[in-house]
Amino acid sequence: METISRISSMLETARELTLEAAQSAAMSRGTGIGTSSRNSSVSHIKKLLDSRSDRDVLDGMRQIISLMYRPEPSNPFFSAVVKNVASANLEVKKLVYIYLVHHAEAEPDLALLSINAIQKSLTDQNPQARAMALRTMSSIRVPVINQIVSLAIKRGCSDMSPHVRKAAALSIPKCYRLDPSTQPQLVGYISTLLGDSQYFVAGPAVSAFLEVCPDRIDLIHKHYRGLVKKLVDMDEWGQLATMRLMTFYARKCFPLMTKKVQRSQTKPKGFYDDDDNTDNVGDQDTYDVPIVDPELDLLLRSCKLLLQSRNAAVIIAVVRCFLYLAPAEYLASAVGPLVALLRSPQDMQLIALYNVVVVALRYPKPFTKYLSHFLVHASDPSHIWHLKLEVLTILFPHCGDHFKGLIISELEHFAQGADPDLVRESVRALGRCAQGDPNTSDKCLRILLHQITSLDDNLVSESLTVIRHLIQQDPTSHEQTVIQLVKHLGLTTNPDARATIVWLVGEYAGLEPERSFAPDVLQILVQNYADESEPVKQQVLLLGAKVYLHHVLRNPRKEEPQSEPKAQQQLNNEWADDQNGEEHDANGADEKENAAEEEDAISLLWRYILLLARYDTSYDLRDRARLYKALLSSPSSNQIANLLLLAPKPVPHAPSPSETRKDLLIGSSTLVLGFDAGVHGLRGYENLPDWVEAGQEPDSSLRESEIKLDKPGTAATTAGEQLDKVLREHEMSVAASNRAHPSGVKGAAPVPKSKSLAQWLDEPESETEDETEYEEVTDSDEEEEEEEEEEEGSTDEEYETDEEEEESEEEMDSDEREQARQLLA
């Protein structure tokens, strides 16, 4: 029979599925034909919604939900859908709620018609129906019902079902967004839900706290240990919200404490024993060791268990807690799970790399053993290999010789690639590696010098820029490097590359006068001055000014002092010469010819450069020439010219591209967007507060609760472990009570039997505990008074009742003995 019934139920199910598939296929064919078929489908859907069969209504609601996500209107069915809001079928009610939430803002008046039915669902016996009603009511964005929503949330906070309380916690932010004036009421609800015993209620309560009242840290004190204990069992959203809250809470409530530890450096023992008393006394050195507060240690140990989470956001949140709250040894345990995120898809891999770069800028050493994970692959897009190259340059100074050689080989390979962007970034990465480790600068410089012979102007320009930075770090040891660059000056046509070489010649070729080759280079460059680009012309003019200044400083000129009358007379003479143009030009030409014979070659070269720049088409170049001429025209301004032209330049340092993001909070969208997020970051971004000063933190007694603090070194227990522990304690207490009061001992208290569900339901509902206790006390007092009165006036009746009881017991014993004999017979 069971087999036959099972087969019949399977056939009925198959029949229903076939009917539903046929109806959906007919609807899909009907909606694609034309206007007439569309009108018929609308009438057919309304007919299904008006049907008394739950199956027809459910089919009609499914078709309407499918219309909502297609470019077809679904508003005409609003009145027909609202009629089914009070349906007893849970599946129908779900679809009706989805439709209401989607169209409530467009039809607020019609949506109000369903509020009464939704309110009735708040008292439904099914907790799932109550939770759906509360969630739907809070999602209908109609300001008129905001007070009703607030009352529904209040009722949901005290509901027996944890699912309804979770729905109440999720509804609090929606109510606050709709009407911020309800914040005082909502804060009270949040305070109640934060102390809920269920972990999946506490998580949404923390999210509501962060949105409604994030500054009310005083609400967290008494719930701190409970939230930390529930952290392991929460879902991913609750874990993210709780760890964010605890990161801010720890900065505001736990001061950063350190203690000084002495570190002795013992000297080697002397040859004789007498030297032990003097030479073995070491120099005492002290260093600070961070002290972790026990309450903070509880949070860190709970977070450490989440490193095995499958959610990438949870792992990054744990790393954030360790980075900003814990000593370095905690962070070392989180580096492995963080690097493991590089095996994720490219979108998650990009976010993980941004966070890896920020952490590596602070603590690069733990990442060195995972260096092979950051090698660039051929399939990596540009935004991925940019960050990988940056991580490699950050870790380069902290890894071994083998990995250093591997990194340099990789960068050399990519510097010869076809992608110009990759070539530029690889050359820059080589320069950052040489700056990070001076021992490898010669090797990096040799690689870069080979690149300047390339036909790619982009590669040559970037290589020369990096070479200039390396030369500036130690100019005296790179004289031959500058000479080698001058040899390649005629082979490159890139303006930036030629300008860089000319600047290097002018900066470092004139340091030693007897070995200076700058005048020769200047004489060659002047020959094709008109054909050079403007950047090269500017550097040639600067080179001529430096060469002439070196010459003037080695051969100082004497200037005769002139008094004011003589100076004024000279100005008058010059004005008179201007009036007599012909005589002045003839005499001046003779004087210039005589002076030119006396001047040397460097002065003539400098005057020639000034003439070339004077008639150039560039205004900037002409202004520069006029400035240099004014500085170098009189010996009194030579010192100013020396400070301007020959001042020592600071050694350039190429920082990591993400150095500006170093202070941004990891795990945030602002970190990924960088400058695109604006000066203050995205809306809602908040940086971590400073550590609270010692002595100003809240009293630790505020965090005392029923949950005891674990001993240091033990891991936080999960909910399952807590249930197992309670079950074992209950079994032990039952066994102990059985041993103390065995059933065979005379006078032992009878063990109460557990009542069945029917017996519990048959009992009348009890009132509150206080009223029942008061009634029990009054009843016991009245019974005691009645017993005292009876004892005073009815002693004779007690004797009679005792004799009657003895006789009845003897009769019962005789009857039992008679029954036993019959059974034996």
C-alpha positions in Angstrom: 0.0 0.0 0.0 2.8 2.4 0.8 4.4 1.8 -2.6 1.1 2.4 -4.3 0.5 5.7 -2.4 4.1 6.8 -3.1 3.7 6.1 -6.8 0.4 8.0 -6.9 1.9 11.0 -5.2 4.8 11.0 -7.7 2.4 10.9 -10.6 0.4 13.8 -9.1 3.6 15.8 -8.7 4.6 15.1 -12.3 1.2 16.1 -13.5 1.4 19.4 -11.7 4.9 20.1 -13.1 3.6 19.3 -16.6 0.7 21.6 -16.3 2.9 24.4 -15.0 5.4 23.9 -17.8 2.6 24.0 -20.4 1.1 27.1 -19.0 4.4 28.9 -18.9 5.2 27.8 -22.5 1.8 29.0 -23.6 2.3 32.4 -21.9 5.8 32.8 -23.4 4.3 32.1 -26.9 1.4 34.4 -26.2 3.5 37.4 -25.0 5.6 37.4 -28.1 2.9 37.4 -30.9 1.4 40.9 -30.7 -0.9 43.3 -29.0 -3.9 41.0 -29.0 -2.0 38.1 -27.4 -0.6 40.6 -24.8 -4.1 41.8 -23.9 -5.3 38.2 -23.6 -2.3 37.3 -21.3 -3.2 40.3 -19.1 -6.8 39.2 -18.8 -5.6 35.6 -18.2 -3.2 36.7 -15.4 -6.0 38.7 -13.7 -8.3 35.7 -13.9 -5.6 33.6 -12.3 -5.2 36.1 -9.5 -8.9 36.2 -8.8 -9.1 32.4 -8.6 -9.8 30.6 -5.3 -7.2 28.0 -6.0 -3.8 28.6 -4.5 -2.1 26.9 -7.5 -3.7 29.4 -10.0 -2.8 32.4 -7.8 0.8 31.2 -7.4 1.0 30.7 -11.2 -0.3 34.2 -11.8 2.1 35.7 -9.3 5.1 33.9 -11.0 4.1 35.4 -14.3 3.9 38.9 -12.8 7.3 38.5 -11.2 8.7 37.5 -14.6 7.2 40.6 -16.1 8.8 42.8 -13.5 12.3 41.9 -14.8 11.4 42.3 -18.5 10.7 45.5 -20.4 6.9 45.1 -19.9 4.6 47.0 -17.5 3.4 45.2 -14.4 1.7 48.1 -12.7 -1.8 47.2 -14.0 -1.9 44.2 -11.7 -1.4 46.1 -8.5 -5.0 46.0 -7.3 -5.4 42.3 -8.1 -2.1 41.5 -6.3 -3.1 43.4 -3.2 -6.2 41.2 -2.8 -3.9 38.2 -2.2 -1.8 39.8 0.5 -3.9 38.0 3.1 -3.4 34.6 1.5 -2.7 31.7 3.8 -0.3 30.2 1.3 3.2 31.1 2.3 4.6 30.9 -1.3 1.9 33.2 -2.6 2.6 35.6 0.3 6.3 35.7 -0.6 5.6 36.7 -4.2 3.0 39.3 -3.2 5.5 40.9 -0.7 8.2 41.1 -3.5 5.7 42.8 -5.8 4.6 45.3 -3.1 8.2 46.3 -2.3 8.9 46.8 -5.9 5.9 49.0 -6.7 5.1 50.7 -3.4 6.9 53.9 -4.1 5.1 54.3 -7.5 1.7 53.5 -6.0 1.8 54.7 -2.3 -2.0 55.0 -1.9 -2.7 51.4 -3.1 0.2 50.2 -1.0 -1.5 51.5 2.1 -4.4 49.2 1.5 -2.1 46.2 2.3 -0.8 47.5 5.6 -3.6 46.1 7.7 -3.1 42.7 6.2 0.6 42.9 6.8 0.0 44.0 10.4 -2.1 40.9 10.9 0.7 38.8 9.7 2.9 40.1 12.5 0.8 38.0 14.9 0.9 34.9 12.7 1.8 31.6 14.4 4.5 30.9 11.8 7.7 32.8 12.7 8.7 32.9 9.0 5.4 34.7 8.2 6.0 37.2 11.0 9.6 37.9 9.8 8.5 38.4 6.2 5.8 40.8 7.2 8.2 42.9 9.3 10.8 42.9 6.5 8.2 43.9 3.9 6.7 46.6 6.1 10.0 48.2 6.6 10.9 48.0 2.9 7.8 49.9 1.8 9.2 53.4 1.6 6.0 55.3 2.4 6.7 58.0 5.2 3.1 57.8 6.5 3.6 54.3 8.0 7.0 55.1 9.6 5.5 55.1 13.2 3.7 51.8 12.5 7.1 50.4 11.3 8.7 51.6 14.5 6.1 49.9 16.7 6.4 46.7 14.6 10.2 46.7 15.2 9.6 47.2 18.9 7.3 44.1 18.9 9.8 42.2 16.8 12.7 42.9 19.3 10.8 40.9 22.0 9.6 38.1 19.7 10.3 34.5 20.8 11.7 33.6 17.4 15.3 34.6 16.7 14.4 34.9 13.0 11.9 37.6 13.7 14.4 39.4 15.9 16.9 39.3 13.1 14.3 40.8 10.8 13.8 43.6 13.3 17.5 44.3 13.4 17.6 44.5 9.6 14.6 46.8 9.6 16.1 49.4 11.9 18.4 51.0 9.3 15.5 51.2 6.8 13.3 52.9 9.3 16.1 55.4 10.2 16.8 56.3 6.5 13.1 56.9 6.0 12.7 59.1 9.1 15.8 60.1 11.1 13.7 61.6 13.9 13.0 58.1 15.2 16.7 57.7 16.2 16.1 57.8 20.0 13.6 54.9 19.8 15.8 52.9 17.5 18.8 53.3 19.8 16.9 51.6 22.5 16.0 48.7 20.2 19.6 48.4 19.1 20.8 48.2 22.7 18.3 45.3 23.3 19.4 43.4 20.2 23.1 43.8 20.8 22.7 41.6 23.9 20.7 38.9 22.1 21.9 35.3 22.8 21.7 34.3 19.1 24.7 35.1 17.0 22.7 35.6 13.8 20.7 38.4 15.6 23.8 40.1 17.1 25.4 40.5 13.6 22.6 42.6 12.0 22.3 44.5 15.3 25.9 45.6 14.9 25.3 46.7 11.3 22.3 48.7 12.5 24.5 50.2 15.3 27.1 51.3 12.8 24.5 53.1 10.6 22.2 54.6 13.2 24.5 55.6 16.2 28.2 54.8 15.5 29.3 57.2 18.2 27.4 55.6 21.1 30.4 53.5 22.2 28.8 53.3 25.7 26.3 50.9 24.4 29.0 48.4 23.5 30.7 48.1 26.9 28.4 45.5 28.5 28.0 43.6 25.2 31.7 43.6 24.2 32.6 40.1 25.4 29.4 38.6 24.1 29.9 40.0 20.6 33.5 38.8 20.5 32.4 35.3 21.6 29.7 35.2 18.9 32.1 36.5 16.2 33.2 33.1 15.1 29.6 31.8 14.5 28.2 34.9 12.7 27.7 35.0 9.0 30.1 36.9 6.7 28.2 40.2 6.9 27.9 40.1 10.6 31.6 39.3 10.9 32.6 42.3 8.7 30.4 44.7 10.7 31.6 43.4 14.1 35.3 43.5 13.2 34.9 47.1 11.8 33.1 48.1 15.0 35.7 46.4 17.2 38.6 48.1 15.4 37.2 51.5 16.3 36.2 50.4 19.8 39.7 49.1 20.6 41.3 52.3 19.5 39.0 54.3 21.8 38.9 52.0 24.8 42.3 50.2 25.0 45.4 52.4 25.4 48.6 51.5 23.6 50.9 50.3 26.4 54.5 49.3 26.2 57.1 48.2 28.7 60.9 48.7 28.6 63.1 45.5 28.5 66.8 45.6 29.1 69.0 44.0 26.5 72.6 43.4 27.7 75.5 43.2 25.3 78.2 41.1 27.0 81.8 41.7 26.2 84.2 38.8 25.4 86.0 37.4 28.5 89.6 38.3 29.2 92.5 36.0 29.0 93.0 36.1 32.8 90.4 35.3 35.4 90.7 38.7 37.0 89.4 40.3 33.9 85.9 38.7 34.4 85.0 41.3 37.1 85.5 44.2 34.7 85.2 43.1 31.1 82.0 41.0 31.5 79.9 43.9 32.6 77.8 44.6 29.5 76.3 47.8 28.3 72.7 48.0 29.3 70.3 48.8 26.4 66.5 49.2 26.7 63.8 48.8 24.1 60.0 49.0 24.2 57.9 45.8 24.0 54.1 46.3 23.3 51.7 45.0 25.9 48.4 43.6 24.7 45.4 44.2 27.0 43.6 41.0 28.0 40.3 42.2 26.5 42.0 43.1 23.3 43.8 39.8 23.2 40.4 38.1 23.4 39.3 39.9 20.2 42.6 39.1 18.4 42.3 35.4 19.3 38.7 35.3 18.0 39.7 37.1 14.8 42.6 34.6 14.2 40.1 31.8 13.8 38.5 33.6 10.9 41.6 33.4 8.7 40.2 30.0 7.5 37.1 31.8 6.1 36.2 31.3 2.5 35.2 35.0 2.2 38.0 37.3 0.9 36.5 40.3 2.6 36.6 38.6 6.0 40.3 37.8 5.6 41.1 41.4 4.7 39.1 42.5 7.7 41.2 40.2 10.0 44.4 41.6 8.4 43.1 45.1 9.2 42.5 44.3 12.8 46.0 42.8 13.1 47.7 45.7 11.3 46.1 48.5 13.3 45.7 46.8 16.7 48.1 43.9 17.2 51.9 43.4 17.4 53.8 42.2 14.4 53.6 38.5 15.3 49.9 38.5 14.8 50.2 40.0 11.3 52.8 37.3 10.3 50.1 34.6 10.7 47.7 36.5 8.4 50.1 37.0 5.5 49.6 33.5 4.1 45.8 33.7 3.8 46.1 37.2 2.3 48.6 36.1 -0.4 46.3 33.1 -1.1 43.7 35.5 -2.4 45.9 36.0 -5.5 44.4 32.7 -6.7 41.0 34.4 -6.9 39.4 35.9 -10.0 41.0 39.0 -11.4 38.5 41.5 -9.8 39.2 40.0 -6.3 42.9 39.7 -7.1 43.1 43.4 -7.9 41.6 44.4 -4.5 43.8 41.9 -2.7 46.9 43.3 -4.4 46.0 46.9 -3.3 45.8 45.7 0.3 49.0 43.6 0.0 50.9 46.7 -1.2 49.8 48.8 1.7 50.6 46.1 4.3 54.0 45.4 2.6 54.9 49.1 2.8 54.8 48.8 6.6 55.9 45.2 7.2 57.6 43.8 4.1 59.6 41.0 5.8 56.7 38.5 6.2 56.0 38.6 2.5 59.5 37.6 1.3 58.8 33.8 1.4 55.8 34.3 -0.9 57.7 36.3 -3.4 57.2 33.8 -6.3 53.4 34.5 -6.1 54.0 38.1 -7.3 55.9 37.2 -10.5 54.2 38.6 -13.6 52.3 36.2 -15.9 51.8 36.6 -19.6 48.0 36.6 -19.0 48.0 39.4 -16.4 46.2 42.6 -17.5 47.9 45.9 -17.0 46.2 46.8 -13.7 47.4 43.5 -12.2 51.1 43.6 -13.3 51.4 47.2 -12.3 50.8 46.2 -8.7 52.9 43.0 -8.9 55.9 45.0 -10.1 55.4 47.4 -7.2 55.3 44.6 -4.7 58.5 43.1 -6.2 60.4 46.4 -5.8 59.1 46.8 -2.2 60.3 43.3 -1.2 63.6 43.5 -3.2 65.8 44.9 -0.3 64.5 42.3 2.2 64.9 39.1 0.2 68.0 36.9 -0.4 70.5 37.0 -3.3 68.7 34.3 -5.2 65.4 36.2 -5.3 67.2 39.5 -6.0 68.8 37.9 -9.1 65.4 36.5 -10.1 63.7 39.8 -9.8 66.4 41.6 -11.8 66.2 39.0 -14.6 62.4 39.3 -14.7 62.6 43.1 -15.0 65.3 42.9 -17.6 63.1 40.6 -19.7 60.0 42.8 -19.5 62.1 45.9 -20.3 62.8 44.4 -23.7 59.1 43.7 -24.4 56.8 45.1 -27.0 54.3 46.8 -24.6 55.6 50.4 -24.1 53.8 50.8 -20.8 55.3 47.6 -19.4 58.7 48.6 -20.7 58.5 52.0 -18.9 57.3 50.4 -15.6 60.0 47.7 -15.7 62.8 50.3 -16.2 61.4 52.4 -13.3 61.2 49.2 -11.2 64.9 48.6 -11.9 65.7 52.0 -10.7 63.7 51.5 -7.4 65.5 48.2 -6.9 68.9 49.9 -7.3 67.9 52.6 -4.8 66.6 50.0 -2.3 69.9 47.9 -2.4 73.0 49.9 -3.3 75.0 46.6 -3.7 72.9 45.8 -6.8 73.1 49.3 -8.3 76.1 48.5 -10.6 74.3 45.5 -12.0 71.1 47.5 -12.6 73.2 50.3 -14.2 74.9 47.9 -16.6 71.4 46.6 -17.7 70.2 50.2 -18.2 73.3 51.2 -20.2 72.6 48.4 -22.6 69.0 49.7 -23.1 70.2 53.2 -24.4 71.3 51.6 -27.7 67.7 50.5 -28.3 65.7 51.8 -31.3 62.8 52.4 -28.9 62.9 56.0 -27.9 60.5 55.4 -25.1 62.9 52.8 -23.6 65.9 55.0 -24.1 64.3 58.0 -22.4 63.1 56.0 -19.3 66.5 54.3 -19.0 68.4 57.6 -19.1 66.1 59.1 -16.4 66.8 56.2 -14.1 70.5 56.3 -14.9 70.5 60.0 -14.0 69.0 59.2 -10.6 71.7 56.5 -10.0 74.5 58.8 -11.0 73.3 61.5 -8.6 73.6 59.1 -5.7 77.4 58.8 -6.1 78.7 61.2 -8.8 82.4 60.7 -8.2 82.3 57.0 -9.0 80.3 57.4 -12.3 82.7 59.6 -14.3 83.1 56.9 -16.9 79.4 56.4 -17.1 78.9 60.1 -18.1 81.6 59.7 -20.8 79.9 56.6 -22.1 76.6 58.5 -22.3 78.3 61.3 -24.3 79.5 58.7 -26.8 75.8 57.7 -27.4 74.7 61.3 -27.7 75.0 61.2 -31.5 73.0 57.9 -31.8 69.8 59.0 -30.1 67.3 61.5 -31.4 64.9 61.5 -28.5 64.7 65.0 -27.2 64.3 63.9 -23.5 67.2 61.5 -23.8 69.5 64.2 -25.3 68.5 66.8 -22.8 69.2 64.3 -19.9 72.7 63.6 -21.3 73.5 67.3 -21.7 72.3 68.0 -18.2 74.6 65.3 -16.8 77.6 66.7 -18.7 77.0 70.2 -17.3 76.4 68.9 -13.7 79.3 66.6 -13.3 81.9 67.2 -16.1 83.2 70.5 -14.6 84.0 69.3 -11.1 87.7 68.8 -11.9 89.0 71.6 -14.2 92.0 69.6 -15.6 89.7 66.7 -16.6 86.7 68.6 -17.8 85.4 67.7 -21.2 82.3 69.9 -21.0 83.7 72.7 -23.3 84.4 70.2 -26.0 80.8 68.8 -25.8 79.4 72.3 -25.8 81.4 73.2 -28.9 80.0 70.2 -30.7 76.4 70.9 -29.7 76.5 74.5 -30.7 77.2 73.6 -34.3 73.7 72.1 -34.7 72.0 74.4 -32.2 69.3 75.6 -34.6 68.2 72.0 -35.4 67.7 70.9 -31.8 64.4 70.8 -30.0 63.5 73.3 -27.3 64.3 71.1 -24.3 67.8 70.4 -25.7 68.3 74.1 -26.5 67.5 74.9 -22.9 70.0 72.4 -21.6 72.7 73.6 -24.0 72.2 77.2 -22.8 72.4 76.0 -19.2 75.6 74.0 -20.1 77.2 77.1 -21.6 76.3 79.2 -18.5 77.9 76.5 -16.2 81.0 76.2 -18.3 81.5 80.0 -18.5 80.9 80.3 -14.7 83.6 77.7 -14.0 85.9 79.7 -16.3 85.1 83.0 -14.5 85.6 81.4 -11.1 89.0 80.1 -12.1 90.0 83.4 -13.7 88.5 86.1 -11.6 88.1 89.6 -13.2 88.8 92.8 -11.4 86.1 95.5 -11.5 87.1 99.1 -10.7 84.8 100.8 -8.2 82.9 103.8 -9.5 81.6 106.7 -7.5 78.1 108.0 -7.9 79.1 111.1 -9.9 81.2 108.9 -12.2 78.4 106.4 -12.6 76.0 109.2 -13.4 78.4 110.7 -15.8 78.8 107.4 -17.6 75.0 107.1 -18.0 74.9 110.5 -19.4 77.7 109.7 -21.8 75.9 106.6 -23.0 72.8 108.7 -23.6 74.8 111.1 -25.6 76.3 108.3 -27.6 72.8 107.1 -28.5 72.1 110.6 -29.8 75.2 110.5 -32.0 74.6 107.1 -33.6 77.1 107.1 -36.5 80.1 108.1 -34.5 79.2 105.7 -31.6 78.8 102.8 -34.0 82.2 103.4 -35.7 84.0 103.8 -32.4 82.2 100.9 -30.8 83.0 98.5 -33.7 86.7 99.2 -33.2 86.5 98.7 -29.5 84.7 95.3 -29.9 87.3 94.1 -32.4 90.1 94.9 -30.0 88.2 93.2 -27.0 87.5 90.1 -29.1 91.2 89.6 -29.7 91.8 89.7 -26.0 89.0 87.3 -25.0 89.6 83.6 -24.9 87.7 80.8 -26.6 85.2 80.0 -23.7 84.1 83.6 -23.5 83.6 83.8 -27.3 81.6 80.5 -27.1 79.4 81.9 -24.4 78.8 85.1 -26.3 77.9 83.1 -29.4 75.4 81.0 -27.4 73.8 84.2 -26.1 73.5 85.5 -29.7 71.8 82.3 -30.8 69.4 82.3 -28.0 68.7 86.0 -28.4 67.1 85.5 -31.8 65.3 82.2 -31.1 61.6 82.0 -31.6 60.9 80.7 -28.1 60.1 83.4 -25.5 61.1 81.1 -22.7 64.6 80.5 -24.2 65.1 84.3 -24.7 64.2 85.0 -21.1 66.6 82.4 -19.8 69.4 83.8 -21.9 68.7 87.3 -20.6 68.7 86.0 -17.0 72.0 84.2 -17.4 73.6 87.1 -19.2 72.7 89.5 -16.3 74.0 87.1 -13.7 77.4 86.5 -15.4 78.0 90.0 -16.7 79.6 91.5 -13.6 81.9 89.8 -11.0 79.8 91.1 -8.1 77.0 88.7 -9.1 79.2 85.6 -9.6 78.4 84.4 -6.1 74.7 84.5 -6.7 75.2 82.7 -10.0 77.3 80.1 -8.2 74.4 79.5 -5.8 71.9 79.3 -8.6 73.7 77.2 -11.2 76.3 75.1 -9.3 74.4 74.4 -6.0 74.5 70.7 -5.1 71.3 69.0 -6.1 69.5 66.7 -3.7 69.7 63.0 -4.4 66.4 62.0 -6.0 64.4 59.2 -4.5 61.7 57.5 -6.5 59.0 56.4 -4.0 56.6 53.5 -4.5 53.6 54.6 -6.6 51.3 53.6 -3.7 53.2 55.6 -1.1 50.4 58.2 -1.1 47.9 55.5 -0.2 49.9 54.2 2.7 47.7 56.0 5.3 44.4 54.9 3.9 42.4 52.3 5.7 42.8 48.9 4.2 39.7 47.0 3.2 38.0 50.2 2.1 36.9 51.3 -1.4 38.8 54.6 -1.0 42.1 52.6 -0.9 41.3 51.0 -4.3 40.2 54.2 -5.9 42.9 56.4 -4.5 42.9 60.0 -5.9 39.7 59.3 -7.8 37.8 59.1 -4.6 38.5 62.7 -3.8 40.4 64.4 -0.9 38.2 63.1 1.8 37.5 59.7 0.2 34.1 58.2 -0.6 31.0 59.0 1.3 31.0 57.1 4.6 34.8 56.7 4.7 36.2 57.3 8.2 39.8 56.9 9.2 40.8 55.1 12.4 40.9 57.3 15.5 44.1 57.7 17.5 44.8 55.4 20.4 43.3 56.6 23.6 45.8 58.0 26.1 46.5 55.9 29.2 44.3 56.9 32.1 41.5 58.3 29.9 40.1 55.0 28.8 36.7 53.7 30.1 36.6 51.6 33.2 37.1 47.9 32.5 34.3 47.1 35.0 31.8 48.4 32.4 32.6 45.3 30.3 31.8 42.8 33.0 29.1 40.3 32.0 28.0 36.8 32.6 30.5 35.5 30.0 33.8 34.9 31.6 37.0 35.9 30.0 39.1 33.0 28.6 42.5 32.3 29.9 45.4 33.6 27.9 46.5 31.1 25.2 43.1 29.4 24.8 41.0 29.9 21.7 37.5 31.2 21.7 34.9 28.5 21.8 32.2 28.1 19.1 28.5 27.8 19.7 28.6 24.0 19.1 31.4 23.6 21.7 29.4 25.6 24.2 26.3 23.4 23.6 28.3 20.3 24.1 29.8 21.7 27.3 26.4 22.5 28.7 25.1 19.1 27.7 27.9 17.3 29.5 27.4 19.5 32.6 23.7 18.6 32.6 24.4 14.9 32.3 26.9 15.1 35.1 24.5 16.9 37.4 21.7 14.3 36.7 24.1 11.4 37.4 25.2 13.1 40.7 21.6 13.6 41.8 20.9 9.9 41.0 23.8 8.8 43.1 22.8 11.1 46.0 19.2 10.0 45.9 18.9 6.4 44.6 15.4 5.1 44.0 15.7 2.2 46.4 16.6 4.4 49.5 13.7 4.9 51.8 12.7 8.6 52.2 14.4 9.6 48.9 12.7 12.4 47.0 10.8 11.1 44.0 12.4 11.9 40.6 10.0 14.1 38.7 9.0 12.7 35.4 9.2 14.8 32.3 5.8 15.9 31.0 4.7 15.2 27.5 3.7 18.0 25.0 0.0 17.2 25.5 0.3 17.5 29.3 2.1 20.9 28.9 -0.7 22.1 26.6 -3.4 20.9 28.9 -2.1 23.0 31.8 -3.6 26.5 32.1 -1.4 29.4 31.1 0.6 30.8 34.0 0.9 34.4 34.8 4.1 36.3 35.4 6.7 34.9 37.7 6.2 37.6 40.3 2.5 37.0 40.5 2.8 33.2 40.8 5.5 33.5 43.5 3.3 35.9 45.4 0.3 33.5 45.2 2.4 30.6 46.3 3.7 32.5 49.3 0.2 33.6 50.4 -1.3 30.1 49.9 1.5 28.6 52.0 0.9 31.1 54.8 -2.9 30.4 54.8 -2.2 26.6 54.9 0.1 27.0 57.9 -2.5 29.0 59.8 -5.2 26.4 59.1 -2.9 23.6 60.2 -2.2 25.4 63.5 -5.9 25.8 64.2 -6.6 22.2 63.3 -3.7 21.0 65.5 -5.2 22.8 68.5 -8.8 21.4 68.3 -8.6 18.1 66.5 -6.0 15.8 68.1 -8.6 13.0 68.6 -9.5 13.0 64.9 -5.8 12.5 64.1 -5.6 9.3 66.1 -8.7 8.0 64.4 -7.4 8.8 61.0 -4.1 7.1 61.8 -5.9 3.9 62.9 -8.0 3.9 59.8 -4.8 4.3 57.6 -3.1 1.4 59.3 -6.2 -0.9 58.8 -6.4 0.2 55.1 -2.7 -0.6 54.7 -3.1 -4.1 56.2 -6.0 -4.8 53.9 -3.9 -3.7 50.9 -1.0 -5.9 51.9 -3.3 -8.9 52.3 -4.8 -8.3 48.9 -1.3 -8.0 47.3 -0.2 -11.3 48.9 -3.4 -13.0 47.6 -2.7 -11.8 44.1 0.9 -13.0 44.3 -0.2 -16.5 45.3 -2.6 -16.7 42.3 0.2 -15.7 39.9 2.5 -18.4 41.3 -0.2 -21.0 41.0 
